[in-house]
Amino acid sequence: MTCEQARESLLLLNYGELTFEQEEALETHLGGCPECAAERERLERIEDLLAVGEAELPPGLLARCRRDLS
């Protein structure tokens, strides 16, 4: 697997779109390629940051929006 293929596969891995064989090939590549392994870590950090960014709506906001739209 080339680095280009690995980086494309990293995105697909995130969405569960790789076959078992593709995932194994990716893991093998990542084990021997520090650059692609670092890219995987970077993507995982971004995903973690996005997950943390989820916020609760303030109480009553939805009701106010519905009222304002009607």
C-alpha positions as CSV (number, residue, x, y, z in Angstrom):
1,M,0.0,0.0,0.0
2,T,1.3,3.5,-0.9
3,C,1.1,6.5,1.4
4,E,-1.5,8.0,-0.9
5,Q,-3.7,4.9,-0.6
6,A,-3.2,4.8,3.1
7,R,-4.4,8.4,3.5
8,E,-7.4,7.7,1.4
9,S,-8.1,4.6,3.5
10,L,-7.8,6.5,6.7
11,L,-10.8,8.6,5.7
12,L,-12.8,5.5,4.8
13,L,-11.8,3.7,8.0
14,N,-13.4,6.5,10.0
15,Y,-16.8,5.7,8.3
16,G,-16.4,1.9,8.5
17,E,-16.1,1.6,4.8
18,L,-13.1,-0.7,4.6
19,T,-13.2,-4.4,4.2
20,F,-11.4,-6.5,6.8
21,E,-8.6,-7.1,4.2
22,Q,-8.3,-3.4,3.5
23,E,-8.2,-2.6,7.2
24,E,-5.4,-5.2,7.7
25,A,-3.4,-3.7,4.8
26,L,-3.8,-0.2,6.3
27,E,-2.7,-1.4,9.7
28,T,0.4,-3.1,8.2
29,H,1.3,0.1,6.4
30,L,0.7,2.3,9.4
31,G,3.0,0.0,11.4
32,G,5.9,0.7,9.1
33,C,5.2,4.3,8.1
34,P,5.6,7.0,10.8
35,E,4.2,9.7,8.5
36,C,0.9,7.9,7.9
37,A,0.7,6.9,11.5
38,A,1.0,10.5,12.5
39,E,-1.7,11.4,10.0
40,R,-4.0,8.8,11.6
41,E,-3.3,10.4,15.1
42,R,-4.0,13.9,13.6
43,L,-7.4,12.7,12.2
44,E,-8.3,11.0,15.5
45,R,-7.5,14.3,17.4
46,I,-9.7,16.3,15.0
47,E,-12.5,13.8,15.5
48,D,-12.2,14.0,19.2
49,L,-12.3,17.8,19.1
50,L,-15.4,17.8,17.0
51,A,-17.1,15.4,19.4
52,V,-16.3,17.6,22.3
53,G,-17.9,20.6,20.5
54,E,-21.4,19.2,20.8
55,A,-23.3,21.5,23.1
56,E,-26.7,21.4,24.7
57,L,-29.3,23.9,23.6
58,P,-30.2,26.5,26.3
59,P,-33.6,25.8,27.9
60,G,-36.5,27.3,25.9
61,L,-34.4,28.0,22.7
62,L,-36.3,25.6,20.5
63,A,-39.6,26.9,21.7
64,R,-38.5,30.5,21.0
65,C,-37.3,29.6,17.6
66,R,-40.6,27.9,16.7
67,R,-42.5,30.9,18.1
68,D,-40.4,33.3,16.0
69,L,-40.8,31.2,12.9
70,S,-44.6,31.0,13.1
